[in-house]
Amino acid sequence: APRRGRLSSSNFGSVPFGTTLVGSYHTHGDYATHLGRRTTRQHDEFGSERFSPADIINNRIQGILHPGFAGYLMTPSFRFGIHDTATGNITYSSLIPDMVP
């Protein structure tokens, strides 16, 4: 079930017994300052349009523990990110045509 994150972190919890962890999904909900105030994309202090360094590290750890694991991200501008931990590739695609990459 979805879990609400904090300003700069989230925890997807554990998977049910007898199941296999294959990925995690989270959003970067809005552009913000480090004080938690909403702002514009230009003044965003979290790099909300990309996986954060912590996201990438956590995905890599999960990829080691669970081969085939992938991390998924939805950004404030509706870009969808995929981090394939088997290859290390990170790709982004826009769900809205003509969005700025």
RAZI-V861265 format. One record per backbone hydrogen bond with DSSP energy under -0.5 kcal/mol. CO is the residue of the C=O (numbers start at 1). NH is the residue of the N-H. If there is no record, write none. Layout:
co = (CO & CO)
nh = (NH & NH)
This chain:
co = (9 & 16 & 20 & 22 & 24 & 26 & 27 & 31 & 32 & 33 & 37 & 40 & 40 & 41 & 47 & 52 & 53 & 54 & 55 & 56 & 57 & 58 & 59 & 60 & 61 & 62 & 66 & 69 & 70 & 71 & 72 & 73 & 74 & 75 & 78 & 79 & 79 & 80 & 81 & 82 & 82 & 83 & 83 & 84 & 89 & 91 & 93 & 96)
nh = (6 & 19 & 22 & 70 & 72 & 74 & 29 & 39 & 45 & 36 & 33 & 43 & 44 & 44 & 50 & 56 & 57 & 58 & 59 & 60 & 61 & 62 & 63 & 64 & 65 & 66 & 69 & 85 & 24 & 83 & 26 & 81 & 28 & 78 & 95 & 75 & 81 & 93 & 73 & 84 & 91 & 71 & 85 & 88 & 84 & 82 & 80 & 99)
